[in-house]
Amino acid sequence: MNVLAIYGSPRRGGNTALMVNEALTAFPREADIHSIFLSDLSFTACGSCRECKTTGYCVVDDDMQRIYKEMLWAEVILIGSPTQFSDVSADIKKMMERTWWMKGELKNTIGGYVVTGRRYMESTINTLQAFMLRHRMILGGSGALGYTFTEMGILENDPLALQDAKNTGMRLVEIYHLIHN
Ligand SMILES: Cc1cc2nc3c(=O)[nH]c(=O)nc-3n(C[C@H](O)[C@H](O)[C@H](O)COP(=O)(O)O)c2cc1C
């Protein structure tokens, strides 16, 4: 089972990472899990050069090339995003834009997400779901929201959050087995 975990928060050890890590505990030992911290990477938003319209792939030579390889390798993609100004983090949005050329390439990849924030999280959820559905991914998970304020590790204010994150991971594993058995 090839699993790609994408950490979308600027804070490597923040609330979002706690949620992603908890979801990952649901995966079996034999799962091959690759992790990408977007904040460690250097890549631009889509510049709308539209080269991909003729080449069929993105020609921009930055760290997105590494993410493309990982996405194409993955059978399950788990994305974690904090809510920032009522939507996904800027890194997640940049990453999504840059997958414009991948039409059909992620079809039937199983996708799930975990989200943190305190309020106005609806658009974050909507953006992540729209990303997965537009790529014709199989949207899984069970909906994991961590109610947090701004401090690091404050997730314990929401006792259900980690359980929901784990349930999300479990559901992704369940869907994987439904498809692959
Ligand atoms: C620039 C910025 C904007 C934010 N906007 C919102 C918001 O609109 N709604 C919300 O609930 N939380 C918002 N937050 C709070 C974060 O979503 C919350 O603290 C989250 O748990 C941070 O995740 P992290 O610990 O992984 O960085 C914002 C935080 C930052 C830094």
PDBQT file of the ligand as one rigid body, heavy atoms in Angstrom, charges set to zero:
ROOT
HETATM    1  C1  LIG A 201      -2.524  33.370   8.753  1.00  0.00    +0.000 C 
HETATM    2  C2  LIG A 201      -3.479  32.542   9.569  1.00  0.00    +0.000 A 
HETATM    3  C3  LIG A 201      -4.828  32.600   9.308  1.00  0.00    +0.000 A 
HETATM    4  C4  LIG A 201      -5.729  31.856  10.066  1.00  0.00    +0.000 A 
HETATM    5  N1  LIG A 201      -7.063  31.898   9.753  1.00  0.00    +0.000 NA
HETATM    6  C5  LIG A 201      -7.934  31.110  10.426  1.00  0.00    +0.000 A 
HETATM    7  C6  LIG A 201      -9.310  31.060  10.051  1.00  0.00    +0.000 A 
HETATM    8  O1  LIG A 201      -9.764  31.739   9.149  1.00  0.00    +0.000 OA
HETATM    9  N2  LIG A 201     -10.120  30.249  10.752  1.00  0.00    +0.000 N 
HETATM   10  C7  LIG A 201      -9.667  29.465  11.774  1.00  0.00    +0.000 A 
HETATM   11  O2  LIG A 201     -10.429  28.740  12.354  1.00  0.00    +0.000 OA
HETATM   12  N3  LIG A 201      -8.372  29.472  12.145  1.00  0.00    +0.000 NA
HETATM   13  C8  LIG A 201      -7.486  30.268  11.487  1.00  0.00    +0.000 A 
HETATM   14  N4  LIG A 201      -6.158  30.266  11.841  1.00  0.00    +0.000 N 
HETATM   15  C9  LIG A 201      -5.720  29.400  12.956  1.00  0.00    +0.000 C 
HETATM   16  C10 LIG A 201      -5.191  28.052  12.457  1.00  0.00    +0.000 C 
HETATM   17  O3  LIG A 201      -6.067  27.418  11.568  1.00  0.00    +0.000 OA
HETATM   18  C11 LIG A 201      -5.004  27.113  13.639  1.00  0.00    +0.000 C 
HETATM   19  O4  LIG A 201      -4.225  27.692  14.634  1.00  0.00    +0.000 OA
HETATM   20  C12 LIG A 201      -4.380  25.803  13.176  1.00  0.00    +0.000 C 
HETATM   21  O5  LIG A 201      -4.537  24.828  14.163  1.00  0.00    +0.000 OA
HETATM   22  C13 LIG A 201      -2.914  25.969  12.878  1.00  0.00    +0.000 C 
HETATM   23  O6  LIG A 201      -2.394  24.727  12.490  1.00  0.00    +0.000 OA
HETATM   24  P1  LIG A 201      -0.875  24.357  12.769  1.00  0.00    +0.000 P 
HETATM   25  O7  LIG A 201      -0.689  24.235  14.255  1.00  0.00    +0.000 OA
HETATM   26  O8  LIG A 201      -0.676  23.090  12.030  1.00  0.00    +0.000 OA
HETATM   27  O9  LIG A 201      -0.073  25.488  12.216  1.00  0.00    +0.000 OA
HETATM   28  C14 LIG A 201      -5.249  31.018  11.111  1.00  0.00    +0.000 A 
HETATM   29  C15 LIG A 201      -3.876  30.951  11.359  1.00  0.00    +0.000 A 
HETATM   30  C16 LIG A 201      -2.993  31.700  10.605  1.00  0.00    +0.000 A 
HETATM   31  C17 LIG A 201      -1.509  31.609  10.900  1.00  0.00    +0.000 C 
ENDROOT
TORSDOF 0
